[in-house]
């Protein structure tokens, strides 16, 4: 199966996804208001190409079962290779971001309960590398990209931690590493450090999404700190409920009354009741609707 997947999980695919998710100059200054809007608040312009390139791999992986996913390092060059960081990020995007772009209806269960688990296992494998070889380290990128570009590299390496309900502690640590790097490089202090009411607000995550990103002009300092706050505000509902209320439907879970109230206040997280019920029935029956068969 590893040999078959090599034709689907390729360096070309990994580089394509990095370029698609960080479609900015690697060296020129980045206008963060526009970049954040493009990255987080707009539908991918080339969804058809993303599907063409990633769907075969997603479908093939869905047939394996989590216990039989091969060693993902087999699809990458050696960690010492200069292209390893880019390819590792691209491989992570296959599991964390491509499903979020492509999978709808009953298929959203695969995004969270299947590909999310593969993402975390891969990140944990990367964590076993010596620090000087870790693909999310500034030392692996600083000779070829700007600090601005690297902030988005860190965002996409970090995202799977925040998407997973059991990885928030690691997410906070990873986010703070990025924050401290920007603070040192720019001789500034993240103002959100002194705004706990915003950074740790129970409804901070949906509130920031509804507000949209920062306004122009916006450089790396306010932009990077805004991104860090957006990640941190995932944590308060997780601390209170022990899970993300907005993921309940994808996992086939029933909202508690308090979670239902939280979702009503948030306003922006919704799921078709029929889809929610079909997923719940699948979970209770111990089965999966095959990927792509949700209609």
C-alpha atoms as one frame of an Amber mdcrd trajectory, in Angstrom:
protein
   0.000   0.000   0.000   2.909   2.381   0.731   4.122   1.867  -2.823   0.664
   2.647  -4.202   0.355   5.778  -2.063   3.698   7.059  -3.351   1.989   7.855
  -6.639  -0.594   9.955  -4.753   1.402  11.548  -1.924   4.081  13.236  -3.985
   6.508  16.139  -3.551   4.622  17.972  -6.284   1.370  17.690  -4.308   3.035
  18.865  -1.102   4.597  21.920  -2.764   1.308  22.729  -4.499  -0.573  22.762
  -1.195   2.001  24.971   0.512   1.769  27.430  -2.377  -2.035  27.263  -2.216
  -2.253  27.862   1.527   0.550  30.435   1.685   0.077  32.212  -1.673   2.345
  35.127  -0.823   5.857  36.235  -1.635   8.451  34.354   0.360  10.638  37.422
   0.687   8.655  40.632   0.102   6.638  42.362   2.856   3.152  40.926   3.359
   0.040  43.008   4.018  -1.399  40.931   6.848  -4.967  42.216   6.673  -5.240
  40.979   3.101  -3.243  37.817   3.792  -5.360  36.840   6.802  -8.553  37.495
   4.853  -7.304  35.343   1.985  -6.112  32.566   4.298  -8.942  32.352   6.811
 -12.065  34.098   5.544 -12.362  33.280   1.852 -13.159  30.112   0.003 -10.185
  28.677  -1.852 -10.275  29.993  -5.406  -8.985  26.805  -6.991 -11.078  24.198
  -5.193 -11.420  22.095  -8.346  -7.656  21.703  -8.678  -7.278  21.012  -4.961
  -9.827  18.219  -5.283  -8.233  16.826  -8.419  -4.840  16.625  -6.724  -5.813
  15.532  -3.199  -8.998  13.483  -3.481  -7.312  10.280  -4.713  -4.982  10.315
  -1.696  -7.774  11.091   0.767  -9.949   8.327  -0.655  -7.119   5.786  -0.599
  -6.209   6.650   2.987  -9.846   6.427   4.071  -9.896   2.778   3.007  -6.979
   1.790   5.240  -8.289   2.417   8.753  -6.338   4.427  11.297  -4.410   1.404
  12.546  -3.042   0.721   9.078  -1.882   4.146   7.908   1.764   3.676   6.888
   4.734   5.568   8.272   4.290   9.007   6.725   8.016   9.695   6.766   8.192
   7.182   3.907   6.697   9.855   1.629   9.216  12.549   2.557  12.892  13.154
   1.881  15.305  12.685   4.802  14.836  15.287   7.563  18.237  16.754   6.715
  17.092  17.558   3.169  16.567  21.309   2.590  13.145  20.581   1.066  11.974
  18.507   4.038  10.254  21.420   5.862   8.190  22.411   2.821   7.223  18.853
   1.988   6.377  18.028   5.615   4.095  21.055   5.785   2.468  20.078   2.501
   1.853  16.543   3.735   0.255  17.942   6.881  -2.000  20.152   4.762  -3.243
  17.042   2.951  -4.761  15.808   6.214  -5.654  19.010   8.051  -6.684  21.576
   5.453  -7.664  19.760   2.260 -10.505  17.901   4.042 -11.797  21.180   5.474
 -11.965  22.585   1.973 -13.427  19.554   0.233 -15.509  17.457   2.615 -19.148
  18.362   3.129 -22.249  16.688   4.528 -21.702  13.352   6.253 -18.101  13.421
   5.020 -17.225  16.068   7.632 -16.904  13.245  10.149 -13.820  12.127   8.225
 -12.281  15.586   8.636 -12.338  15.477  12.429 -12.482  11.841  13.483 -10.135
  10.362  10.871  -7.850  12.783   9.066  -7.518  14.858  12.236  -6.097  11.809
  13.993  -3.624  11.228  11.160  -2.530  14.869  11.419  -1.804  14.569  15.129
   0.057  11.287  14.759   2.232  12.883  12.081   2.922  15.951  14.241   3.893
  13.697  17.130   6.278  11.867  14.834   7.826  15.170  13.757   8.256  16.058
  17.418  10.663  13.129  17.841  13.167  14.820  15.529  16.092  16.754  17.020
  15.096  20.395  17.429  17.518  21.527  14.737  15.746  19.277  12.216  12.141
  20.079  13.131  10.412  21.443  10.009   8.582  24.175  11.962  11.820  25.663
  13.315  12.859  29.158  12.226  16.361  27.834  11.569  14.951  25.647   8.759
  13.339  28.600   6.965  15.147  31.822   7.833  17.625  31.709   4.942  14.893
  31.486   2.307  11.762  33.242   3.615  10.805  36.402   5.476   9.503  36.464
   9.028   6.116  37.419   7.550   5.959  34.270   5.443   7.169  32.154   8.341
   4.274  33.315  10.529   1.941  31.536   8.096   4.195  28.473   8.051   3.801
  28.335  11.824   0.036  28.875  11.565  -0.467  25.811   9.383   1.869  23.628
  11.438  -0.095  24.755  14.505  -3.641  24.437  13.181  -4.027  20.654  13.694
  -3.174  21.059  17.381  -6.046  23.499  17.820  -8.408  21.418  15.713  -7.926
  18.444  18.054  -9.706  18.426  21.403  -6.862  16.732  23.276  -3.961  18.877
  22.050  -4.755  22.341  23.429  -1.794  22.372  25.835   0.573  21.720  22.949
  -1.286  24.313  20.888  -0.792  26.986  23.543   2.914  26.159  23.740   3.380
  26.211  19.960   1.483  29.497  19.674   3.587  31.064  22.395   6.793  30.017
  20.630   5.611  31.903  17.548   4.584  34.904  19.648   7.969  35.043  21.366
   9.830  34.765  18.057   7.950  37.768  16.660   8.447  39.693  19.895  12.207
  39.089  19.818  12.580  39.785  16.114  10.616  43.046  16.240  11.425  44.177
  19.799   7.727  44.383  20.674   5.328  42.870  23.188   2.111  41.177  22.179
  -0.612  43.507  23.518  -2.996  40.558  23.891  -0.820  39.373  26.785  -2.370
  42.240  28.732  -5.924  41.609  27.485  -7.003  38.380  29.216 -10.665  39.329
  28.843 -10.239  39.081  25.059  -7.635  36.338  24.875  -9.506  33.953  27.182
 -13.116  35.015  26.558 -15.560  32.104  26.435 -17.002  33.371  23.153 -13.752
  34.870  21.895 -13.354  32.425  19.031 -16.717  33.018  17.331 -16.513  36.716
  18.193 -13.188  37.102  16.380 -14.498  35.178  13.386 -17.576  37.395  13.197
 -15.446  40.542  13.508 -13.178  39.411  10.676  -9.451  39.930  10.519  -7.427
  43.041  11.296  -7.844  46.148   9.174  -5.309  47.561   6.724  -2.623  48.701
   6.998  -1.396  45.721   8.980   2.163  44.449   9.140   3.715  41.399  10.723
   3.553  42.685  14.310  -0.206  43.260  14.709  -0.980  40.511  12.193   1.032
  37.801  13.931  -0.354  38.759  17.324  -3.921  38.721  15.982  -3.364  35.188
  14.662  -1.930  34.115  18.023  -4.998  35.448  19.816  -7.328  33.698  17.359
  -5.651  30.419  18.237  -5.621  31.031  21.991  -9.348  31.782  22.099 -10.089
  28.199  21.096  -9.200  27.135  24.625 -11.896  28.627  26.931 -14.825  26.529
  25.627 -12.588  23.469  25.654 -11.655  24.160  29.280 -15.306  24.579  30.248
 -16.945  21.754  28.309 -14.046  19.347  27.823 -14.699  19.384  24.074 -15.484
  21.803  21.261 -19.263  22.328  21.020 -18.966  23.101  17.298 -17.463  19.651
  16.666 -20.252  17.693  18.351 -22.184  17.135  15.150 -19.140  15.859  13.251
 -18.461  13.325  16.011 -22.080  12.227  16.285 -22.416  13.687  19.775 -25.472
  15.266  21.355 -25.124  18.819  22.678 -25.597  19.374  26.379 -27.991  22.226
  27.238 -25.039  24.478  28.091 -23.323  23.640  24.809 -26.536  24.360  22.925
 -26.706  27.767  24.622 -23.074  28.442  23.700 -23.753  27.552  20.066 -26.852
  29.751  20.004 -24.791  32.689  21.266 -21.975  31.951  18.815 -24.461  32.056
  15.912 -21.990  30.967  13.229 -21.700  27.210  13.785 -24.502  25.254  12.194
 -25.026  21.798  10.751 -27.881  20.380   8.742 -30.010  18.380  11.215 -30.278
  15.509   8.745 -26.488  15.336   8.379 -26.054  15.460  12.151 -28.535  12.613
  12.597 -26.930  10.448   9.912 -23.523  10.829  11.535 -24.977  10.059  14.963
 -26.597   6.904  13.603 -23.325   5.809  11.980 -21.401   6.353  15.211 -23.948
   4.445  17.274 -23.896   1.600  14.735 -20.094   1.523  14.759 -19.806   2.141
  11.031 -18.608   4.802   8.610 -20.369   6.048   5.508 -17.621   5.621   2.880
 -15.856   8.827   1.931 -17.638  10.396  -1.012 -20.848   8.390  -0.515 -22.624
  10.965   1.623 -25.328  11.867  -0.915
